[in-house]
């Protein structure tokens, strides 16, 4: 938790200086997800550090039946997951 506390506001600081459009994020994650097999809907996924939920949204768009668990330790990011069908765990994975 000490390391997590040290970087608690890192995402907010980083996002002010670097603007990445949603369409670029979506294209980036689509490129990754296109490598997954067609029967991927039957699997479970654990995402560590869900940030703003962009990967979770992209994953569930491709595989809506996938069981997704997201571990996100930054309380500032939890609101991004409202409306995303996943099991959200607010904890640090250090």
C-alpha positions in Angstrom: 0.0 0.0 0.0 2.9 2.4 0.5 3.8 2.4 -3.2 0.2 2.7 -4.1 -0.2 5.7 -1.8 2.9 7.3 -3.3 1.3 7.0 -6.8 -2.3 7.7 -5.9 -2.6 10.9 -7.9 -0.3 9.8 -10.7 -3.0 9.0 -13.2 -4.6 12.4 -12.7 -1.2 14.1 -13.2 -0.4 12.0 -16.3 -3.8 12.6 -17.9 -3.5 16.3 -17.7 -0.2 16.3 -19.7 -1.1 13.5 -22.2 -4.4 13.5 -24.0 -5.3 10.3 -25.7 -8.6 10.3 -27.6 -11.1 7.6 -27.0 -11.0 6.5 -30.6 -7.2 5.8 -30.3 -7.7 3.8 -27.1 -10.5 1.8 -28.7 -8.4 1.1 -31.8 -5.4 0.1 -29.6 -7.5 -2.4 -27.5 -9.3 -3.7 -30.6 -5.9 -4.6 -32.1 -5.1 -6.6 -28.9 -8.5 -8.2 -28.7 -8.5 -9.3 -32.4 -5.7 -11.7 -31.4 -8.0 -13.6 -29.0 -9.6 -16.8 -30.3 -13.2 -16.6 -31.5 -14.5 -18.8 -28.7 -13.1 -16.3 -26.1 -16.7 -15.6 -24.8 -16.4 -18.7 -22.7 -13.4 -17.5 -20.6 -12.8 -15.4 -17.5 -10.5 -12.5 -17.4 -8.7 -10.8 -14.5 -7.5 -7.2 -15.3 -5.1 -5.7 -12.9 -5.2 -1.9 -12.9 -8.3 -1.1 -14.8 -7.7 2.7 -15.0 -10.6 4.3 -16.8 -12.2 1.1 -17.9 -11.4 1.4 -21.6 -10.0 -2.2 -21.9 -13.0 -3.6 -19.9 -15.4 -1.9 -22.2 -13.6 -3.1 -25.3 -13.3 -6.6 -24.0 -17.0 -6.9 -23.1 -17.9 -5.5 -26.5 -16.0 -8.3 -28.2 -16.9 -11.0 -25.6 -20.1 -10.0 -23.8 -20.4 -13.3 -22.0 -16.9 -13.1 -20.6 -16.7 -13.1 -16.8 -14.5 -10.0 -16.1 -12.9 -9.2 -12.7 -11.1 -5.9 -12.5 -8.8 -4.9 -9.6 -8.4 -1.1 -9.4 -6.7 0.4 -6.4 -7.2 4.1 -7.3 -10.5 5.3 -5.8 -10.5 8.2 -8.2 -11.0 5.7 -11.1 -13.9 3.6 -9.6 -16.6 5.9 -11.1 -15.5 5.0 -14.6 -16.8 1.4 -14.0 -20.4 2.4 -13.4 -22.4 0.7 -16.2 -19.6 -1.8 -17.0 -20.7 -5.4 -16.2 -17.8 -6.7 -14.2 -16.7 -7.7 -10.7 -14.8 -4.6 -9.5 -12.4 -5.0 -6.6 -11.1 -1.8 -5.0 -7.7 -3.0 -3.9 -4.0 -2.7 -4.6 -2.2 -5.6 -6.2 1.3 -5.0 -4.9 
